């Protein structure tokens, strides 16, 4: 798997943004994968919570181990404390995540799928709110995880 930190300029927000990305790659770990397997790759967007940032999923979960044998890309965008919402002051965080981010991902990584059926979103806490919002309004499928305590 390739691990990337991607810094890009958001036209929507008028500021630099960051996303962490995990990409599947051809390797000895997955001898059955071919170049064709890694075309039109499904994408899982992981949205962070209020007290976290885009690095939380990699630091506090086993996401890398869980997807090691699965040809899927993981995108973890930074979203500040914006609640995945456009503000009346012109900071359009929802538009940046819902519209601009998928376009950026597609331009940086053309091997990733843009099909709705192959794009998924998961969120934790504030990110859960964002995940529901995105799934209901846009291009993604919602993945609901049941937390057992």
C-alpha positions as CSV (number, residue, x, y, z in Angstrom):
1,X,0.0,0.0,0.0
2,X,1.1,3.5,-0.7
3,X,0.6,6.2,2.0
4,X,0.4,9.7,0.7
5,X,-0.1,13.1,2.3
6,X,-1.6,15.4,-0.4
7,X,-1.6,19.2,0.0
8,X,-3.7,21.0,-2.4
9,X,-5.3,24.4,-2.9
10,X,-9.1,24.6,-2.4
11,X,-10.6,27.2,-4.7
12,X,-13.9,26.8,-2.8
13,X,-12.4,27.7,0.6
14,X,-9.6,29.9,-0.7
15,X,-7.0,28.0,1.4
16,X,-4.6,25.1,1.4
17,X,-6.1,21.8,2.4
18,X,-4.6,18.3,3.2
19,X,-5.8,14.8,2.7
20,X,-4.1,11.5,3.6
21,X,-4.5,8.8,1.1
22,X,-3.9,5.0,1.2
23,X,-3.7,3.5,-2.3
24,X,-3.5,-0.2,-3.2
25,X,-0.4,-1.2,-5.2
26,X,1.0,-4.1,-7.1
27,X,3.2,-6.0,-4.6
28,X,4.2,-9.5,-3.4
29,X,1.6,-9.1,-0.6
30,X,-1.2,-9.4,-3.3
31,X,0.1,-11.6,-6.0
32,X,-3.4,-12.0,-7.6
33,X,-3.8,-8.3,-8.2
34,X,-3.0,-7.1,-11.7
35,X,-2.8,-3.7,-13.3
36,X,-6.4,-4.3,-14.4
37,X,-7.5,-4.9,-10.8
38,X,-6.1,-1.5,-9.9
39,X,-8.2,0.4,-12.4
40,X,-11.6,1.8,-11.4
41,X,-10.7,1.2,-7.7
42,X,-13.4,1.8,-5.1
43,X,-12.9,4.7,-2.8
44,X,-13.7,5.0,0.9
45,X,-13.8,8.5,2.4
46,X,-13.2,8.5,6.2
47,X,-14.3,11.7,7.9
48,X,-12.8,12.7,11.2
49,X,-14.6,13.9,14.3
50,X,-14.6,17.2,16.1
51,X,-11.5,16.7,18.3
52,X,-9.4,15.0,15.5
53,X,-7.9,15.5,12.1
54,X,-7.2,13.6,8.9
55,X,-4.5,11.6,10.6
56,X,-6.7,10.0,13.3
57,X,-7.9,7.0,11.3
58,X,-4.3,5.9,10.6
59,X,-3.1,6.6,14.2
60,X,-5.9,5.2,16.2
61,X,-7.4,2.4,14.1
62,X,-6.2,-0.7,12.2
63,X,-7.4,0.7,8.9
64,X,-4.2,-0.2,7.1
65,X,-4.3,-3.8,8.3
66,X,-8.0,-4.1,7.5
67,X,-7.6,-3.0,3.8
68,X,-4.2,-4.6,3.1
69,X,-5.8,-7.4,1.1
70,X,-8.6,-5.3,-0.4
71,X,-8.1,-3.3,-3.6
72,X,-9.7,-0.1,-2.2
73,X,-8.4,3.5,-1.8
74,X,-8.9,5.3,1.4
75,X,-9.2,9.1,1.4
76,X,-9.0,11.0,4.8
77,X,-9.6,14.8,4.2
78,X,-8.9,17.5,6.7
79,X,-12.1,19.4,7.5
80,X,-11.3,21.5,10.5
81,X,-14.2,22.0,12.9
82,X,-16.6,22.9,10.1
83,X,-19.3,20.3,10.7
84,X,-19.2,19.6,7.0
85,X,-21.4,22.7,6.5
86,X,-21.4,25.8,4.4
87,X,-21.2,28.9,6.6
88,X,-23.0,32.2,6.0
89,X,-19.6,33.8,6.1
90,X,-18.5,32.2,2.9
91,X,-16.5,29.2,4.1
92,X,-18.3,26.5,2.1
93,X,-16.9,23.4,3.8
94,X,-19.8,21.2,2.5
95,X,-19.1,22.2,-1.1
96,X,-15.4,21.7,-0.6
97,X,-15.9,18.1,0.6
98,X,-19.0,17.2,-1.5
99,X,-18.0,18.7,-4.8
100,X,-14.4,19.8,-4.9
101,X,-12.7,16.9,-3.1
102,X,-14.0,14.2,-5.4
103,X,-12.8,16.2,-8.4
104,X,-9.4,16.7,-6.8
105,X,-9.2,13.0,-6.0
106,X,-10.2,12.1,-9.6
107,X,-7.6,14.4,-11.1
108,X,-4.7,13.3,-8.8
109,X,-5.6,9.6,-9.0
110,X,-7.3,8.7,-12.3
111,X,-7.3,5.0,-11.4
112,X,-9.9,5.6,-8.7
113,X,-13.5,5.2,-9.5
114,X,-15.9,8.1,-9.9
115,X,-19.0,5.9,-10.0
116,X,-21.5,6.4,-7.2
117,X,-21.7,2.6,-6.7
118,X,-17.9,2.5,-5.9
119,X,-17.7,5.6,-3.6
120,X,-18.4,5.2,0.1
121,X,-18.3,7.5,3.1
122,X,-17.8,6.7,6.8
123,X,-17.5,9.2,9.7
124,X,-16.8,9.3,13.4
125,X,-18.7,11.7,15.6
126,X,-18.9,15.0,13.7
127,X,-17.7,13.0,10.7
128,X,-20.7,10.7,11.1
129,X,-22.9,13.8,10.7
130,X,-20.9,14.7,7.6
131,X,-21.2,11.2,6.2
132,X,-24.9,11.1,6.5
133,X,-25.1,14.5,4.9
134,X,-22.9,13.5,2.0
135,X,-24.6,10.2,1.4
136,X,-28.1,11.8,1.3
137,X,-27.1,14.8,-0.9
138,X,-24.4,13.6,-3.2
139,X,-22.2,10.9,-4.9
140,X,-21.4,8.5,-2.1
141,X,-22.9,5.4,-0.4
142,X,-23.2,5.6,3.3
143,X,-21.5,2.8,5.3
144,X,-23.0,2.5,8.8
145,X,-20.8,1.0,11.5
146,X,-22.3,-0.2,14.7
147,X,-20.1,0.7,17.6
148,X,-20.2,-1.9,20.5
149,X,-19.1,-0.6,23.9
